[in-house]
Amino acid sequence: VGSSSVRHMRSTNGPRSVQHIAATLRLWVDISLSILSHLGVAAIKSMAKSEEAMLEEIGKMQGPGGFDYVIICCSDLSAENFWQERLTQTIREVTGTSSTVICVHEDWNGGAGNGLGTLYAVVKACSKGEKLGVDLAKSLHEGKAVAIYHTA
């Protein structure tokens, strides 16, 4: 995965990929149920509840909720400033929701890389969020939906 890849905590790839995930999960459940059938009815009921829970989560991904926060990690300060202003003005029009946009830039000497760079972007977004009157760390702890786009 290249450094321009998109990372986020909920799938936004559209219905086709979600349908594929659901079909894969159903296949996995069917195979598991046949293997576990010798364990009895209780195990089968438990697996069916797990499938229901997974499908419910997939339904939430497709729902109209959107993200509470959108974090963009840019390559430099000028890109951060540009995207902060542009996306703050257009987020509702583009996504249909009033997400809070927090743009940051990667200023790690030599670049932090994909994983560490994304974590660093979250830390920077938490600091910037405080300046915007947002407690991002608390929101994450409370289960708010956050998308992270690391383009640096």
N, C-alpha and C positions, 0 to 999 in steps of 0.2 A: 504494500500500500504506500503510495507516494505521499510526500508532505502536503500535497494539495488536496488530499482526500478529506471527505466530510465525515465528521463524527458527531453522533447525537445519541440521545438516550431513548428515543422512541423512533420507530420506523416511519419514514415519510416517503417511502419509495412507491407508494400507490397500491391500488387494490390487487394488481397482478402478483406482486411479490408477497403480499399478505396472504393471498389465496394459496400461493405455493407453500408458504409456511404452514398454513392451516392443513393443507393436504398432507404435507410431510408429518405433521404432528398426528393426524388421524392414522396414517400408516403406522407410525411408531406405536401408537396406542393399540391398534389392531394386533400387531405382532406381539406386543407386551401382554395383551389380554390372553392370547392363545398360549403363550408360555406360562403365564401365571394362573391359568384356569385350574390347575391342579391344587392351588392354594385355597380355593374356595370362593364363595360368593362375596365375602367381605372385601377381599383383595380386588375383585372385579369392580365392585361398587366404588371403591376408593379410586381406582384408575379412571373410571367414568367421571367422577367429580373433578379429578385433575384435568381431564380433557376439557370439561366445561369451563374450568377456571382459566385454562390457556386460551380457549376461544373467546372468553369474555375479555381478556387482556388484548387480544388481537382486535376485537370490536372497539375497544377504547382507542387503539392506535388509529383506526379509521374514522373515529368520531369527529365531531366538529370542534372539539376542545382546543386544539392547537397547543402551543407552548406558552408557558407563563413568562419565560425568559429566553432570549436568543443571544448567545455569546458568539461574537465573531473575532477570531484572532488573525490580525493582519500582519503584513511583513514589516511595516514601518509606521511612524507616527502620522504621516500625512494620509496614509490609507485609513488608519484608525479614525482620524478626524472626519474624513470624507464620508466613510460608511456609517459612522455614528450619526451624523447629521441626516444623511440620505435615508437610512433605514428607519430612523426615529420618525421621520416625516411620512414614510410610506408603508410602515409595517402593517397597519390595518388594511390598507388597500391591497397589498400583496398577499397577505396570509389570511385575511378575514378575521383576525383576532388582534387584540390590543396587547401584544407581547411587549415586555420591556426589553429594549435592545441595549446591550453593553458590548461595545467594541474595544478591543485592546490590541496592542502590538507586541510581537515577540522581540524583546530587547536582550535576550540571553546572548552573551558574547559567543559567537560561533554557532548559534542556534542550538536549541535544546533537543531537537529531534521530535518525532511524532508523539510518542507517549508522554515523555516528560514535558514536551512543549505544550501539549494539551492540558496537562495538570497545572503547569505554570500559568497558562491562560486563565484557568478557573480561579487560581489564587489572585491574579491581577484583576479579574472581573469582580471578585469579592471586594477588593480594595476600592475599585472604581464605583462599584455599587453603593458602598457606604457614602461616597461623595454625592451620589444621586438620590440618597435617602432610601436605599434598598439593602436589606440584610440578606444577601444571596445565600450565604452559608446556612442561615436559619431556614430559608425557603427550601433549599435542597434537602435539609434534614426533615422538613415537613412533607416531602414528597412532591414538591412542585415540579412541573414539567420543564426541562431545560434542553435546548438544542445548542450544540457547540459545533461551529464551523471553523476549522483550523486551516487557514489558507496560507499561513506564513511559510 
